[in-house]
Structures are given as structure tokens and as C-alpha cells.
């Protein structure tokens, strides 16, 4: 199973009851290995924070909300990069795994090519009906940044999903590539200051 599929399943399995964190603000996930950054709420409980793999969650109205991030290289043999046929197969595997977990029914709301901050992307937006009692939303987007792909997911009960859509939009819209700033050469006419 690919890292993206694993991250989707981590996000699902992280839908567990967690203690609330203190209100604080936002933090930045910087992945030097995969060359991207994005912001996330730092008052959510961290489940995983390891390089380009992040899973955070919080409880709202006794139900969990989960944000997951993962990255992996796009293999040289992938025809058409991110939109190779095996990505479609990966998404089909993810849907099958969700059903195999026995959580209920997965209904596709949106599926297909998209864009995020000028980068090609692929969206899989699911509504999960869990044991005919609870309806969850799980929005997944895989971004093609050239050599690598980055996976983002937001999972919550449908009402909490709508209530927190602004937070997830802020997370995904903060996605950016790292740029190495050119060093400005020292001005020979300006003496260096000692500190």
C-alpha cells in the first residue's frame, strides 16, 4: 500500500476520542525532504509529526476532527506524473480499505483532477455513513509538485466538517513550495558591524 493510502487509513484510525489542547495559534510543517510547507492549528493534539507525515486531531462536541498530511516521491516510471492510472487505482484501493474496515458505506461526493495553489491535484471527497448512526466527511487531495506528491486529508462528522471548513481551507491554501533565497552579496563600501 502506498504512503498516501496509509495516511488516509491513519486519518481514519485517528478518529478516536482525544483530550482537547489549549488555544494557541498556528504552526508550520516544513518538509525539507519534499520541499513544501503548510500551516496547521497548533492547538490540535499531535498524533504523528515525523518529517512529511503529520496527523493531528481535536474533539468538538464529543466527536473527533482529523487533519493528515503525507508526502512521497513521484516515481520516474509514472506516466503523466501524478495522474498516472495507478493513482486512480490507489484511490480505488483506499475506498475498498474503508469498506473493509467495516465502518459502513463510503459515498463519493467528488473525485477527479483538480488544482491547489497552481499545482495539479486529484480530489477524493467521501461521505462515510458509519453504522447507520453517524455521517462523516473525508476530503482528500493529492498535490503534484513535480518530483513529489503531497497528500492532505480532513475528516470530521458532517456538521463539524462544515463548521471547521474555514480551518481546513486555511491549511490547504497555505500549501507552498520552499524557495532558497539568494544570498545578497556584501556591499564593499559598507563596513561590517560587530555585534
Secondary structure, 3 states (H helix, E strand, C coil): CCHHHHHHHHHHHCCCCCCCCCCCCEEEEEECCCCEEEEEECCCEEEEEECCEEEEEEEECCEEEEEEEEEEECCCCCCCHHHCHHHHHHHHHHHHHHHHCCCEEEEEEEEEEEEECCEEEEEEEEEEEECCCEEEEEEEEEEECCCEEEEEEEEEEHHHHHHCHHHHHHHHHCCEECCCCCCCCCCCCCCCCCC
